[in-house]
Amino acid sequence: MSFTETLITGFTLGLAGSLHCVGMCGAIVTALSFSAQKQRFSQATLTTLFYNTGRIVTYTLLGILAGVIGSLGDSFGVLSVLRVIAAILLIMTGLYLTEWWKGLLLLERAGQSLWQSLKPLTSKLSPSSSKLHAIMSGLLWGLIPCGLVYSALGIATAQGSISSSVGFMLAFGGGTFAPMVLMGVGFTRITQWLRKVWLKYLLALGLIAFGGWNLYNVVAHGVHSSDTEQSKQHNSHHHHE
């Protein structure tokens, strides 16, 4: 996909992921909102902004790692395989959001061991006490076991370059940013809006359709490439005869 398509897909996945974040990260956001209530609105807003900025920094760093892996995959000629996996992950994410199939929970369980070793650090941080604590809490929040984040990383890896992978993860974080900030400063109506069934299905079906389209393109391109190669080999053989 083009860089523009990469950014649009990342942002859409992030926005759709906000539906999931409302449920999964609701307790975290509520705790942050509760502590922010002791501050002036301007201070609470800054705390929430720094908190979410830390989270997106983590996504960006993970995007660099995904880009390195994707570049290696391109060098070893397996980028098309990674793109098939990425397309399947998009479809899985859409199915997860519609609750038709929750296969992404398996990815979340895979990250539990890492999170259990990091979780004690969160109790030592108080986001509302300082900007540094808010950023550090956000950095850790970005590592919470989340099937949607893992899905995003899988798709970022398939971009085949560090810049595209980072761009995808930044766009993904951008899609989640506004809803989570609004929730963090007490705009609870955003939660009700994000839980609207029609919106959930609209975004989820969009991801499924785009994943299916990408899967078709990768497979069709692979078949076409294979047919072209076979044709070249046949013509070469015929020429030698």
Secondary structure by P-SEA (a helix, b strand, c coil): ccaaaaaaaaaaaaaaaaaaaaccaaaaaaaaaaaaccccaaaaaaaaaaaaaaaaaaaaaaaaaaaaaaaaaaaacaaaaaaaaaaaaaaaaaaaaacccccaaaaaaaaaaaaaaaaaaaaaccccccaaaaaaaaaaaaacccaaaaaaaaaaaacccaaaaaaaaaaaaaaacaaaaaaaaccaaaaaaaacaaaaaaaaaaaaaaaaaaaaaaaaaaaaaaaaaaaaaaaaaaaac
